[in-house]
């Protein structure tokens, strides 16, 4: 078992329900999901882009629970029509104001 695997097992055992841990990949977090309706506790990946101040831009990002789910999301994101739709939305939406936050977090090195 690799060092990353060992630390993931430790996070799964010792992390609090809904605990969120930053990783060494900016905008990628680990999320401890509690047991629910017979399903065991698990770890998911949360993708949540960072602002210029380094804080997550959304309250909750995109949650990925498996490698197959990541593959499907990757296919969707790489669709050129989605890029065009996002550019069109940028053109239509008013400019957003940004809020600056600061704070150190415990980083999960990958």
N, CA, C and O atoms as a GROMACS GRO file, in nm:
protein
  440
    1UNK      N    1   0.085  -0.118   0.000
    1UNK     CA    2   0.000   0.000   0.000
    1UNK      C    3   0.090   0.124   0.000
    1UNK      O    4   0.186   0.131   0.076
    2UNK      N    5   0.058   0.221  -0.085
    2UNK     CA    6   0.140   0.341  -0.096
    2UNK      C    7   0.114   0.436   0.020
    2UNK      O    8   0.020   0.418   0.098
    3UNK      N    9   0.198   0.536   0.031
    3UNK     CA   10   0.184   0.638   0.136
    3UNK      C   11   0.051   0.711   0.122
    3UNK      O   12  -0.016   0.738   0.221
    4UNK      N   13   0.013   0.743  -0.003
    4UNK     CA   14  -0.115   0.811  -0.027
    4UNK      C   15  -0.229   0.721   0.019
    4UNK      O   16  -0.322   0.767   0.086
    5UNK      N   17  -0.223   0.592  -0.016
    5UNK     CA   18  -0.328   0.498   0.025
    5UNK      C   19  -0.340   0.492   0.176
    5UNK      O   20  -0.451   0.493   0.230
    6UNK      N   21  -0.226   0.485   0.245
    6UNK     CA   22  -0.227   0.479   0.392
    6UNK      C   23  -0.291   0.604   0.451
    6UNK      O   24  -0.368   0.594   0.546
    7UNK      N   25  -0.259   0.720   0.396
    7UNK     CA   26  -0.315   0.844   0.449
    7UNK      C   27  -0.465   0.855   0.417
    7UNK      O   28  -0.541   0.912   0.495
    8UNK      N   29  -0.507   0.800   0.302
    8UNK     CA   30  -0.650   0.798   0.269
    8UNK      C   31  -0.726   0.709   0.367
    8UNK      O   32  -0.834   0.745   0.412
    9UNK      N   33  -0.669   0.592   0.399
    9UNK     CA   34  -0.731   0.501   0.495
    9UNK      C   35  -0.743   0.570   0.631
    9UNK      O   36  -0.846   0.560   0.697
   10UNK      N   37  -0.637   0.641   0.672
   10UNK     CA   38  -0.640   0.713   0.798
   10UNK      C   39  -0.748   0.822   0.797
   10UNK      O   40  -0.821   0.838   0.895
   11UNK      N   41  -0.759   0.895   0.687
   11UNK     CA   42  -0.861   0.998   0.675
   11UNK      C   43  -1.001   0.937   0.681
   11UNK      O   44  -1.091   0.992   0.744
   12UNK      N   45  -1.019   0.823   0.616
   12UNK     CA   46  -1.149   0.754   0.617
   12UNK      C   47  -1.186   0.710   0.758
   12UNK      O   48  -1.302   0.722   0.798
   13UNK      N   49  -1.088   0.660   0.835
   13UNK     CA   50  -1.114   0.612   0.971
   13UNK      C   51  -1.129   0.727   1.070
   13UNK      O   52  -1.217   0.723   1.157
   14UNK      N   53  -1.044   0.828   1.060
   14UNK     CA   54  -1.036   0.930   1.164
   14UNK      C   55  -1.104   1.063   1.128
   14UNK      O   56  -1.130   1.144   1.217
   15UNK      N   57  -1.133   1.086   1.001
   15UNK     CA   58  -1.196   1.212   0.962
   15UNK      C   59  -1.340   1.221   1.011
   15UNK      O   60  -1.410   1.121   1.021
   16UNK      N   61  -1.382   1.342   1.042
   16UNK     CA   62  -1.521   1.364   1.082
   16UNK      C   63  -1.610   1.361   0.958
   16UNK      O   64  -1.564   1.386   0.847
   17UNK      N   65  -1.738   1.330   0.977
   17UNK     CA   66  -1.833   1.330   0.866
   17UNK      C   67  -1.833   1.468   0.800
   17UNK      O   68  -1.836   1.570   0.869
   18UNK      N   69  -1.830   1.471   0.669
   18UNK     CA   70  -1.830   1.590   0.584
   18UNK      C   71  -1.703   1.673   0.600
   18UNK      O   72  -1.699   1.789   0.559
   19UNK      N   73  -1.598   1.614   0.661
   19UNK     CA   74  -1.470   1.682   0.673
   19UNK      C   75  -1.411   1.702   0.534
   19UNK      O   76  -1.414   1.611   0.452
   20UNK      N   77  -1.359   1.821   0.508
   20UNK     CA   78  -1.304   1.855   0.377
   20UNK      C   79  -1.156   1.886   0.396
   20UNK      O   80  -1.119   1.965   0.483
   21UNK      N   81  -1.071   1.824   0.313
   21UNK     CA   82  -0.927   1.840   0.325
   21UNK      C   83  -0.871   1.883   0.190
   21UNK      O   84  -0.895   1.819   0.088
   22UNK      N   85  -0.796   1.992   0.191
   22UNK     CA   86  -0.732   2.038   0.067
   22UNK      C   87  -0.622   1.939   0.026
   22UNK      O   88  -0.565   1.871   0.110
   23UNK      N   89  -0.595   1.933  -0.103
   23UNK     CA   90  -0.486   1.850  -0.154
   23UNK      C   91  -0.378   1.940  -0.212
   23UNK      O   92  -0.392   2.062  -0.215
   24UNK      N   93  -0.271   1.880  -0.259
   24UNK     CA   94  -0.164   1.957  -0.321
   24UNK      C   95  -0.201   2.002  -0.463
   24UNK      O   96  -0.123   2.073  -0.527
   25UNK      N   97  -0.316   1.961  -0.512
   25UNK     CA   98  -0.366   2.005  -0.643
   25UNK      C   99  -0.464   2.119  -0.617
   25UNK      O  100  -0.570   2.097  -0.559
   26UNK      N  101  -0.432   2.241  -0.660
   26UNK     CA  102  -0.522   2.354  -0.633
   26UNK      C  103  -0.662   2.328  -0.689
   26UNK      O  104  -0.678   2.293  -0.805
   27UNK      N  105  -0.763   2.347  -0.603
   27UNK     CA  106  -0.901   2.329  -0.644
   27UNK      C  107  -0.953   2.187  -0.628
   27UNK      O  108  -1.069   2.160  -0.661
   28UNK      N  109  -0.869   2.096  -0.578
   28UNK     CA  110  -0.910   1.957  -0.557
   28UNK      C  111  -0.904   1.928  -0.407
   28UNK      O  112  -0.802   1.951  -0.342
   29UNK      N  113  -1.016   1.877  -0.354
   29UNK     CA  114  -1.028   1.850  -0.212
   29UNK      C  115  -1.074   1.706  -0.192
   29UNK      O  116  -1.131   1.645  -0.282
   30UNK      N  117  -1.049   1.653  -0.072
   30UNK     CA  118  -1.104   1.524  -0.032
   30UNK      C  119  -1.221   1.552   0.060
   30UNK      O  120  -1.218   1.647   0.139
   31UNK      N  121  -1.325   1.471   0.050
   31UNK     CA  122  -1.446   1.490   0.129
   31UNK      C  123  -1.483   1.357   0.194
   31UNK      O  124  -1.500   1.257   0.124
   32UNK      N  125  -1.496   1.356   0.326
   32UNK     CA  126  -1.536   1.235   0.399
   32UNK      C  127  -1.689   1.231   0.401
   32UNK      O  128  -1.754   1.316   0.461
   33UNK      N  129  -1.744   1.130   0.335
   33UNK     CA  130  -1.889   1.114   0.326
   33UNK      C  131  -1.933   1.012   0.431
   33UNK      O  132  -1.879   0.901   0.436
   34UNK      N  133  -2.029   1.046   0.515
   34UNK     CA  134  -2.070   0.955   0.622
   34UNK      C  135  -2.149   0.835   0.570
   34UNK      O  136  -2.195   0.834   0.456
   35UNK      N  137  -2.164   0.736   0.657
   35UNK     CA  138  -2.247   0.620   0.627
   35UNK      C  139  -2.391   0.668   0.607
   35UNK      O  140  -2.437   0.759   0.676
   36UNK      N  141  -2.462   0.605   0.511
   36UNK     CA  142  -2.599   0.646   0.483
   36UNK      C  143  -2.676   0.529   0.425
   36UNK      O  144  -2.635   0.469   0.326
   37UNK      N  145  -2.790   0.496   0.487
   37UNK     CA  146  -2.879   0.390   0.440
   37UNK      C  147  -2.804   0.262   0.406
   37UNK      O  148  -2.823   0.206   0.298
   38UNK      N  149  -2.721   0.216   0.496
   38UNK     CA  150  -2.650   0.091   0.477
   38UNK      C  151  -2.519   0.101   0.402
   38UNK      O  152  -2.441   0.006   0.402
   39UNK      N  153  -2.492   0.214   0.339
   39UNK     CA  154  -2.364   0.233   0.269
   39UNK      C  155  -2.258   0.274   0.371
   39UNK      O  156  -2.286   0.354   0.461
   40UNK      N  157  -2.140   0.222   0.357
   40UNK     CA  158  -2.030   0.254   0.447
   40UNK      C  159  -1.980   0.395   0.422
   40UNK      O  160  -2.002   0.452   0.315
   41UNK      N  161  -1.912   0.454   0.522
   41UNK     CA  162  -1.849   0.584   0.499
   41UNK      C  163  -1.750   0.573   0.383
   41UNK      O  164  -1.695   0.466   0.359
   42UNK      N  165  -1.729   0.682   0.312
   42UNK     CA  166  -1.638   0.679   0.198
   42UNK      C  167  -1.571   0.814   0.180
   42UNK      O  168  -1.606   0.913   0.246
   43UNK      N  169  -1.474   0.816   0.091
   43UNK     CA  170  -1.406   0.940   0.055
   43UNK      C  171  -1.441   0.972  -0.090
   43UNK      O  172  -1.443   0.884  -0.175
   44UNK      N  173  -1.468   1.098  -0.116
   44UNK     CA  174  -1.494   1.145  -0.252
   44UNK      C  175  -1.397   1.259  -0.283
   44UNK      O  176  -1.336   1.318  -0.193
   45UNK      N  177  -1.385   1.288  -0.409
   45UNK     CA  178  -1.306   1.402  -0.456
   45UNK      C  179  -1.405   1.516  -0.480
   45UNK      O  180  -1.513   1.496  -0.537
   46UNK      N  181  -1.368   1.634  -0.437
   46UNK     CA  182  -1.448   1.753  -0.468
   46UNK      C  183  -1.362   1.846  -0.552
   46UNK      O  184  -1.251   1.881  -0.513
   47UNK      N  185  -1.414   1.886  -0.666
   47UNK     CA  186  -1.345   1.982  -0.752
   47UNK      C  187  -1.418   2.115  -0.737
   47UNK      O  188  -1.536   2.128  -0.767
   48UNK      N  189  -1.342   2.214  -0.690
   48UNK     CA  190  -1.401   2.344  -0.662
   48UNK      C  191  -1.294   2.449  -0.696
   48UNK      O  192  -1.201   2.468  -0.618
   49UNK      N  193  -1.306   2.517  -0.809
   49UNK     CA  194  -1.205   2.614  -0.849
   49UNK      C  195  -1.176   2.715  -0.739
   49UNK      O  196  -1.263   2.749  -0.659
   50UNK      N  197  -1.051   2.763  -0.736
   50UNK     CA  198  -1.010   2.860  -0.636
   50UNK      C  199  -1.016   3.002  -0.690
   50UNK      O  200  -0.994   3.025  -0.809
   51UNK      N  201  -1.045   3.094  -0.603
   51UNK     CA  202  -1.044   3.236  -0.640
   51UNK      C  203  -0.900   3.285  -0.642
   51UNK      O  204  -0.808   3.210  -0.608
   52UNK      N  205  -0.879   3.409  -0.680
   52UNK     CA  206  -0.744   3.465  -0.683
   52UNK      C  207  -0.682   3.470  -0.545
   52UNK      O  208  -0.559   3.476  -0.533
   53UNK      N  209  -0.764   3.468  -0.439
   53UNK     CA  210  -0.711   3.467  -0.303
   53UNK      C  211  -0.683   3.326  -0.252
   53UNK      O  212  -0.633   3.310  -0.141
   54UNK      N  213  -0.716   3.223  -0.332
   54UNK     CA  214  -0.689   3.085  -0.293
   54UNK      C  215  -0.803   3.016  -0.221
   54UNK      O  216  -0.785   2.904  -0.174
   55UNK      N  217  -0.918   3.079  -0.211
   55UNK     CA  218  -1.035   3.019  -0.145
   55UNK      C  219  -1.125   2.952  -0.249
   55UNK      O  220  -1.131   2.997  -0.364
   56UNK      N  221  -1.196   2.843  -0.210
   56UNK     CA  222  -1.290   2.781  -0.303
   56UNK      C  223  -1.396   2.882  -0.347
   56UNK      O  224  -1.440   2.965  -0.268
   57UNK      N  225  -1.436   2.875  -0.474
   57UNK     CA  226  -1.531   2.971  -0.527
   57UNK      C  227  -1.677   2.934  -0.501
   57UNK      O  228  -1.765   3.019  -0.514
   58UNK      N  229  -1.702   2.811  -0.464
   58UNK     CA  230  -1.839   2.765  -0.442
   58UNK      C  231  -1.850   2.702  -0.303
   58UNK      O  232  -1.751   2.656  -0.246
   59UNK      N  233  -1.972   2.701  -0.250
   59UNK     CA  234  -1.993   2.634  -0.122
   59UNK      C  235  -1.966   2.485  -0.136
   59UNK      O  236  -1.904   2.424  -0.048
   60UNK      N  237  -2.013   2.426  -0.245
   60UNK     CA  238  -1.989   2.284  -0.273
   60UNK      C  239  -1.953   2.271  -0.419
   60UNK      O  240  -2.023   2.325  -0.505
   61UNK      N  241  -1.845   2.201  -0.449
   61UNK     CA  242  -1.801   2.182  -0.586
   61UNK      C  243  -1.861   2.057  -0.648
   61UNK      O  244  -1.963   2.007  -0.602
   62UNK      N  245  -1.797   2.009  -0.752
   62UNK     CA  246  -1.839   1.886  -0.819
   62UNK      C  247  -1.783   1.768  -0.739
   62UNK      O  248  -1.662   1.760  -0.716
   63UNK      N  249  -1.871   1.677  -0.698
   63UNK     CA  250  -1.831   1.562  -0.617
   63UNK      C  251  -1.812   1.442  -0.710
   63UNK      O  252  -1.899   1.410  -0.791
   64UNK      N  253  -1.698   1.377  -0.696
   64UNK     CA  254  -1.664   1.259  -0.777
   64UNK      C  255  -1.640   1.143  -0.683
   64UNK      O  256  -1.555   1.150  -0.594
   65UNK      N  257  -1.716   1.035  -0.702
   65UNK     CA  258  -1.710   0.921  -0.611
   65UNK      C  259  -1.633   0.801  -0.664
   65UNK      O  260  -1.606   0.707  -0.590
   66UNK      N  261  -1.596   0.803  -0.794
   66UNK     CA  262  -1.526   0.686  -0.850
   66UNK      C  263  -1.449   0.726  -0.976
   66UNK      O  264  -1.472   0.833  -1.032
   67UNK      N  265  -1.359   0.639  -1.018
   67UNK     CA  266  -1.281   0.664  -1.139
   67UNK      C  267  -1.372   0.666  -1.262
   67UNK      O  268  -1.350   0.747  -1.353
   68UNK      N  269  -1.473   0.579  -1.266
   68UNK     CA  270  -1.564   0.578  -1.382
   68UNK      C  271  -1.645   0.706  -1.389
   68UNK      O  272  -1.672   0.757  -1.498
   69UNK      N  273  -1.684   0.759  -1.274
   69UNK     CA  274  -1.756   0.886  -1.272
   69UNK      C  275  -1.666   0.999  -1.322
   69UNK      O  276  -1.712   1.087  -1.395
   70UNK      N  277  -1.539   0.997  -1.283
   70UNK     CA  278  -1.443   1.098  -1.330
   70UNK      C  279  -1.428   1.091  -1.482
   70UNK      O  280  -1.422   1.194  -1.548
   71UNK      N  281  -1.422   0.970  -1.537
   71UNK     CA  282  -1.412   0.954  -1.683
   71UNK      C  283  -1.532   1.016  -1.754
   71UNK      O  284  -1.516   1.086  -1.853
   72UNK      N  285  -1.652   0.990  -1.703
   72UNK     CA  286  -1.773   1.044  -1.765
   72UNK      C  287  -1.776   1.196  -1.756
   72UNK      O  288  -1.812   1.263  -1.852
   73UNK      N  289  -1.738   1.250  -1.642
   73UNK     CA  290  -1.734   1.396  -1.626
   73UNK      C  291  -1.629   1.455  -1.720
   73UNK      O  292  -1.652   1.561  -1.779
   74UNK      N  293  -1.516   1.388  -1.735
   74UNK     CA  294  -1.412   1.433  -1.828
   74UNK      C  295  -1.462   1.440  -1.971
   74UNK      O  296  -1.431   1.534  -2.044
   75UNK      N  297  -1.540   1.340  -2.012
   75UNK     CA  298  -1.598   1.341  -2.146
   75UNK      C  299  -1.692   1.460  -2.164
   75UNK      O  300  -1.691   1.527  -2.268
   76UNK      N  301  -1.774   1.484  -2.062
   76UNK     CA  302  -1.867   1.597  -2.070
   76UNK      C  303  -1.792   1.730  -2.077
   76UNK      O  304  -1.826   1.816  -2.159
   77UNK      N  305  -1.692   1.746  -1.994
   77UNK     CA  306  -1.618   1.872  -1.989
   77UNK      C  307  -1.538   1.896  -2.116
   77UNK      O  308  -1.519   2.011  -2.156
   78UNK      N  309  -1.491   1.790  -2.180
   78UNK     CA  310  -1.411   1.808  -2.302
   78UNK      C  311  -1.496   1.830  -2.427
   78UNK      O  312  -1.442   1.850  -2.535
   79UNK      N  313  -1.627   1.827  -2.415
   79UNK     CA  314  -1.715   1.851  -2.528
   79UNK      C  315  -1.702   1.997  -2.572
   79UNK      O  316  -1.727   2.087  -2.492
   80UNK      N  317  -1.663   2.022  -2.698
   80UNK     CA  318  -1.644   2.160  -2.745
   80UNK      C  319  -1.771   2.245  -2.734
   80UNK      O  320  -1.762   2.367  -2.719
   81UNK      N  321  -1.888   2.183  -2.743
   81UNK     CA  322  -2.012   2.258  -2.731
   81UNK      C  323  -2.026   2.316  -2.589
   81UNK      O  324  -2.084   2.423  -2.572
   82UNK      N  325  -1.974   2.246  -2.488
   82UNK     CA  326  -1.979   2.296  -2.352
   82UNK      C  327  -1.890   2.420  -2.337
   82UNK      O  328  -1.928   2.516  -2.270
   83UNK      N  329  -1.773   2.418  -2.399
   83UNK     CA  330  -1.685   2.536  -2.398
   83UNK      C  331  -1.752   2.655  -2.464
   83UNK      O  332  -1.745   2.767  -2.412
   84UNK      N  333  -1.817   2.632  -2.576
   84UNK     CA  334  -1.886   2.740  -2.645
   84UNK      C  335  -2.001   2.794  -2.559
   84UNK      O  336  -2.022   2.915  -2.552
   85UNK      N  337  -2.074   2.704  -2.494
   85UNK     CA  338  -2.183   2.746  -2.407
   85UNK      C  339  -2.130   2.832  -2.292
   85UNK      O  340  -2.190   2.934  -2.258
   86UNK      N  341  -2.018   2.792  -2.232
   86UNK     CA  342  -1.959   2.870  -2.123
   86UNK      C  343  -1.914   3.008  -2.171
   86UNK      O  344  -1.934   3.107  -2.100
   87UNK      N  345  -1.855   3.017  -2.289
   87UNK     CA  346  -1.816   3.147  -2.345
   87UNK      C  347  -1.938   3.235  -2.371
   87UNK      O  348  -1.935   3.355  -2.345
   88UNK      N  349  -2.045   3.175  -2.420
   88UNK     CA  350  -2.168   3.250  -2.444
   88UNK      C  351  -2.227   3.302  -2.313
   88UNK      O  352  -2.276   3.414  -2.306
   89UNK      N  353  -2.221   3.220  -2.209
   89UNK     CA  354  -2.268   3.262  -2.078
   89UNK      C  355  -2.183   3.378  -2.026
   89UNK      O  356  -2.237   3.472  -1.969
   90UNK      N  357  -2.050   3.370  -2.046
   90UNK     CA  358  -1.961   3.480  -2.006
   90UNK      C  359  -2.000   3.609  -2.075
   90UNK      O  360  -1.998   3.716  -2.014
   91UNK      N  361  -2.035   3.600  -2.203
   91UNK     CA  362  -2.072   3.719  -2.280
   91UNK      C  363  -2.203   3.781  -2.230
   91UNK      O  364  -2.219   3.903  -2.232
   92UNK      N  365  -2.294   3.698  -2.185
   92UNK     CA  366  -2.427   3.744  -2.147
   92UNK      C  367  -2.435   3.788  -2.000
   92UNK      O  368  -2.502   3.887  -1.969
   93UNK      N  369  -2.368   3.717  -1.912
   93UNK     CA  370  -2.378   3.747  -1.769
   93UNK      C  371  -2.303   3.874  -1.731
   93UNK      O  372  -2.202   3.908  -1.793
   94UNK      N  373  -2.354   3.945  -1.629
   94UNK     CA  374  -2.280   4.062  -1.580
   94UNK      C  375  -2.152   4.017  -1.510
   94UNK      O  376  -2.142   3.904  -1.464
   95UNK      N  377  -2.054   4.107  -1.502
   95UNK     CA  378  -1.926   4.076  -1.438
   95UNK      C  379  -1.948   4.053  -1.289
   95UNK      O  380  -2.026   4.124  -1.226
   96UNK      N  381  -1.878   3.954  -1.233
   96UNK     CA  382  -1.893   3.920  -1.091
   96UNK      C  383  -1.793   3.998  -1.007
   96UNK      O  384  -1.681   4.025  -1.049
   97UNK      N  385  -1.836   4.034  -0.887
   97UNK     CA  386  -1.745   4.095  -0.790
   97UNK      C  387  -1.674   3.982  -0.718
   97UNK      O  388  -1.731   3.874  -0.701
   98UNK      N  389  -1.549   4.005  -0.673
   98UNK     CA  390  -1.474   3.904  -0.601
   98UNK      C  391  -1.456   3.945  -0.456
   98UNK      O  392  -1.445   4.064  -0.425
   99UNK      N  393  -1.454   3.845  -0.368
   99UNK     CA  394  -1.434   3.867  -0.225
   99UNK      C  395  -1.301   3.804  -0.189
   99UNK      O  396  -1.274   3.689  -0.224
  100UNK      N  397  -1.217   3.877  -0.119
  100UNK     CA  398  -1.085   3.828  -0.079
  100UNK      C  399  -1.094   3.762   0.059
  100UNK      O  400  -1.149   3.820   0.152
  101UNK      N  401  -1.040   3.640   0.070
  101UNK     CA  402  -1.031   3.569   0.198
  101UNK      C  403  -0.889   3.520   0.213
  101UNK      O  404  -0.819   3.498   0.114
  102UNK      N  405  -0.848   3.502   0.335
  102UNK     CA  406  -0.716   3.444   0.359
  102UNK      C  407  -0.725   3.345   0.472
  102UNK      O  408  -0.812   3.356   0.559
  103UNK      N  409  -0.635   3.248   0.472
  103UNK     CA  410  -0.632   3.148   0.578
  103UNK      C  411  -0.550   3.028   0.535
  103UNK      O  412  -0.550   2.990   0.418
  104UNK      N  413  -0.480   2.969   0.630
  104UNK     CA  414  -0.398   2.852   0.602
  104UNK      C  415  -0.481   2.726   0.626
  104UNK      O  416  -0.560   2.721   0.720
  105UNK      N  417  -0.463   2.626   0.542
  105UNK     CA  418  -0.533   2.500   0.556
  105UNK      C  419  -0.433   2.386   0.562
  105UNK      O  420  -0.319   2.399   0.518
  106UNK      N  421  -0.477   2.275   0.618
  106UNK     CA  422  -0.398   2.155   0.620
  106UNK      C  423  -0.405   2.096   0.479
  106UNK      O  424  -0.514   2.068   0.429
  107UNK      N  425  -0.290   2.076   0.415
  107UNK     CA  426  -0.285   2.030   0.275
  107UNK      C  427  -0.257   1.880   0.271
  107UNK      O  428  -0.169   1.832   0.341
  108UNK      N  429  -0.333   1.806   0.188
  108UNK     CA  430  -0.313   1.663   0.165
  108UNK      C  431  -0.224   1.651   0.042
  108UNK      O  432  -0.272   1.672  -0.070
  109UNK      N  433  -0.097   1.618   0.059
  109UNK     CA  434  -0.002   1.608  -0.050
  109UNK      C  435  -0.028   1.483  -0.133
  109UNK      O  436  -0.036   1.373  -0.079
  110UNK      N  437  -0.041   1.500  -0.265
  110UNK     CA  438  -0.066   1.387  -0.356
  110UNK      C  439   0.058   1.360  -0.439
  110UNK      O  440   0.058   1.269  -0.522
   0.00000   0.00000   0.00000
